C-alpha cells in the first residue's frame, strides 16, 4: 500500500501529493508542541482526561463519547478489528487505508462502486446497503478521497436513517472536512448530538493543521458498549505528550481553519482554471473532477506521475485505488508559489507530449 507524501523513496523537489493544509499553522500550536516536549520525561495521562474534556466540550458531547488515538489510522484499524465476524463495506474509490486495515483484521470486504461517469455520485450507497446485514459496518468518507466531494447533508441524513433502521453501523471519516468552506457543520457530528447510536465520526489534526508527524486522531460515538470495545483494542499511552498538547491548542484555532478553507477554495478554483486553460491550449484531454477540499482528481492519458516525477515534482498516482485504474492522478492544493511551480512544469510536460 502506498500513500501520498512519499518523499523518502523519490527524488522530490516539490511534493504535490501530500494533501495537508497549505496555510502556515498558528504559532500557538507550535508553542504547544514545545510544551509537550518538556513533558517527555513523564508518562502521559493514561486516560487523556484534559484532551478528551476539551474535545467533548468542542463537539457538545460527553468525555466518555471521545476516544483518542495515534492518528486516524490507528482508530480506523481498531474500529475495523471491532467488527471481526461482520462485513465491512466501503465506497470505491476511497481511502486505501480502509482496505488495508480490513485485510489486516481479516474481515470480509464489500465494495460499493461509485462511478467516474456519474462524478462518483454517493447515491449508489443506498443500493449497496442491500449487501449488508444488521451488525455490519459501512465506512463513508466526507469529503471523499481521492475526488474531494462532500456528501450532501440531505443525502447523509437519508443514509444514516436507513442504516440505523437496518442495524448497520457507520464510520464517517471527516479528516478533511475542516478544510472545506462548509466546515464540520456539513458533516455528521450533529447526528451524534441528536442521538444516532450506530454512528462513529473520526477526525484528526494531521490534515487540518499540517502536522502529519504529530500523530493524533479522535473518534466520537455515543454507543458506550462500542466505545469500550474499540478502546480495548488500543494500546496504553498511545498518544504522546507532544500530540496531546498540540491537539488541545489546535481546538482553539477555529479562525485559522476558516481562513484556511477560504484560501483553499479560492486557490483550488484558480489552479483548476489554469489546468483547463493548458488543456484547451494544447488540445490534451484532461478531465477534472469537482472538489470541495484541498486536492483535485484528474484523468489524463499521459502518465503524469512519471513525467512530473522526472521533473522533481511528486503527485499522487491513483491507479491502485479500487474502482479507478490507470490514468487517474491527484494533486494537492499548496501555497500559491508552489502551485505556480507545479502549473509551469505541468504545462511543460503536457506540451512536450504533443506531436511535432
N, C-alpha and C positions, 0 to 999 in steps of 0.2 A: 504494500500500500504506500502511495506517495501523497504528499501534501504540497501546497504552495509554500514558498519561503525556503526551499532547499538551496541555500547559498553555500553549503558546505561541500557539495559534490559537483559544483558547477563554477566556471569562471565568470562571475557575475559582477558587473559594474553598477547595474540598476535592477532592483527587484520590483517587478510589476506583477508578481504572482501573489504576494502576501497581502491579504485583504484586511488590514488594520487601519484604524483611524489615522488619516494623514495630518491632522491638526495637532500641533505640539501640546502634550498634556500639561495641565496646570502645575506650577511649581509646588503647590501644596501636596500634590500626590508624590512628587519626587522626595520631598522632605519626609513624608510618611514612610517611604521605603527605608530611608536612613534611620528613622526611629525604630523600625522593625529590626534593622541590622544590629542596633545597640542591644537588642534583647537576645542576641544569638547564643549567649551563654546560659539561657534559661529555656526550659521546655515551654511551648505554647500552652495556653489553656486548653485542656483536652476536649472541652465541650464548646469552645469558642463562643462563650456567652455574650461578650460585648459585640462581636461581629454579628451574631445571629439576632441579637436585640435590635441592632441598627438596621439590618435587612428587614426584619419584621415590621419595624416602625415605618420604614420607607414604603413597604408594599401593603400596609394595612392588614397584616396577618399577625399570628402569634409566633413567638420564637420556636415553638415545637413544630411549626409548619415549615421550618427552614433547615436545609441540610447543606453543608459546605464541603467542597472537595478540591482536590489538586487539579484545578482546571475543569472545564465542562466534560472533557474526555473521560476522566475518572468517573464522574457521575453517570454519564451515558452508559459506560461499561457496567457499573453497579446496577443500574435500572434494568438493563437487558438481562443480566445474570439473575435478577429477582424474578424474571419471567421464564426461567427454565421450565420446560414441560408445556409451554404455550407457544403459539405462533407470534412472531414479531413482524409486523408489516411496516414497510417504508415506501415512500414515493420514490420513483426513479425518473429522472436523475435527482439525487440529493447527496448530502454529505457522505463521503465514502467511509467515514469512521463508524457509522451505524452498522454497515455490513461487516466490517472487520470485527467490531465488538460482538455481533451476533455469531460470527464464526468461532470466535474465541470462547463464547459461552455455550456453543454447540446447541443453539436454538434453531428452530425451523424459520427460515426467512420467507416472507411473502412480499413481492414487488408489485406496487401499483403504478403502472406506467403513465407518465404524463407526456403527451405527445408534443414534439417540437412544432409540428404543423399547426397545433392548437395553442401555441405560446405557453405550453406546459400548464394548461388550464387545470386548476385544482379540483374542479367538479368531478373528475374521474375517481376521486377518493370515495364518493358515495357508493358507486358500484363496487369498488374494491372491498368495501366493508363486508360484502357477501362472502368473502373468502375467510372471514374471521368468525370466531365464536366468543361467547362470554368468557372473560378472563384473559383474553389475548391482548396484545399491545399494538397500538398504532403510533408511529413516530411521524410527526409533522415538523417542518422547518419553516419559520416565519421571521423574516423573508427567506425564501428558499435559496440554497446554494447548490448549483453554480449560477442560476439565472437571475437571482436577486429580486424576485417579485414577492410583495406582501400578499397575504391571504386577505381577501375582503372580509370585513368584520361580520357581515351577514352570512357569508359562506362558512366562516369559522364557527359561528354560533349554531348554524344548522348541522354541521358535522359533529360538534360537541353534544348537541341534543340527541342525535341519533346514536352516537357511541355510548352515551350514558344509558339510554333505553336498552341497548343491546348488551350492556355489561362489559363493554370494551374499554380498556384503559388507553389514555392518550398521553404521550410525552411530546410536549410542544417546545421545540428548541428556538429560543428567542435571542441567541447570542449576537445577532446583528441588528436587532430591532431598534436599539437606541440610536443607531446611525441613520435611521430613516426620518423624514420630516414629521411623520406621524408619531414617532417615538413609541414608548411602551404602552401608551393608551390604545394603540392599534392592535395589541396582542391579546393574550388570553388571561392575563392576571386578574382582570375584573371578574371573570367567571369563577375563579377560586374564591374571591371575596363573596360571591353570590352563592357559594356552597357546592360547586362542581367537584364531587368527591373523587371521580376517576380521572382527574386531570392532574398532570405534573407539568410544571413550567421550569425550564432550565435557562440559565444565563451565565455570563462570565464577564470579567473585566478585560480579558485578552484583547478583543477586537475594539471595544469602545474606548479604551484608554491606551491602546497600542503598547501593551506590556505582555507579549507572549512568553517572555522569560520569567514572569511572575505568575505562577500557576494558581489561579483562584476562580472557581466556579461555584454556583449555588443553585439549589433546586428547591422549588416550593410545591408543597402538596398539603391538603387538609385531611387526607385519609391517614390516620395515625398508624394503623397496622402496616400500611405500605411503607410509611416513613421509617418505621422501626426495622422493617425487613431490609430496606436499602442501606440504612446506617450500619446494620450488622455485617454488610458486605464490604465496608470501607475499613482501611487500616486506622489505627490510632495515630494521632498527631499528623494527619495527612495534609495539613495546611501550615506553612511556615509562619513565623512571626512577621517576616517581611511582607508576605502576601496578606496576612490579616490586617496589618496597619495600612497597607496600600488600599485594600478594599474599603476599609472604614472611611478613609479620606475621599476615595472616589465617589462614595454615595452622596457626598455633599456638593458635587460639581455638576448640578443639573444645567446650569447656564452654559458650561463648556460643551455638554452634549448637544444642546440646542444649536449653538454656534457651529459645531462640527457638522451637524446634519444639514444645516443651511449651506455651508461651504461645499459639502459633498454633492448635494443636489445640483447646485449651480455648475460646479466643475464637471460633474458627470455629463450633464447635457452639453457642455462645451466640447468635451472630448468626443462624445458621440457625433456631434455635428461635424467635427474635424475629420473623423473617420469616414463619415458619409461623403464629405467633400472629396477625400482622397479616392474613395471607391468610384465616385462619379467621374472624377478627372481621369482616372486610369482605366476605367471600364472593368475593373476586377469586381466580381460579385462577392459581396460581404453581407451576411445577414447579421443584424444587431438586435438582440432580444431586449425587450423593455425591462428596465431595472429600477428598483426603488432605493438602492443602497450603494455601497462604495465599491462595487465591482460590476463588470459588464461581460456578458457571454456573447461571443462571436462565432459565426460559422463561415469558414473560408476554405477553398480547395487547396490553397497554398499551405505548406507546412510552416505556419507562423512561429510555432515553438522553436523549431530548429533554426530558422532564418534569423529570428530575433536573438536567440542564444549565441549564434555566431557573431553577433554584434555586441555581445556582453549584456543583453537585456533578457531577464527571465520572466516569462509569462506562464500561465497555468495551462498545461496540456490536459484537456478534459476527456481524452479518449477512453480512460479507464472508468469513467462514470457509467454506471448501469443505465442503459437507455440512450446513451449518446453515441460514442464511437469516434472514428477519425474525422478530423476537420473542425472540431469544437475547441475553442480556446477561451480562457477567462483572463481578463485584465483588471487590475486593481485601479482605483482612483487614488492617486497620490497627491503630492503638492503640485501646484501649478508648474513649477520649474521642472519637476520630474516628469510630469505629464507631457510637457513640451518636448523634452528629450525623447520620450517614447514616441510621440507623434512624428517627429522629424525622422527618426530611424524607421518607423513603421512605413512612412511614405517612401523612403529609400528602398526598403526591402520589397515593397509592392511593385515599385517602378522597375526594379531590376529583373523582375519576373516577366515583364511584358515582352512580347516578341519584337525583335528589331527589324 
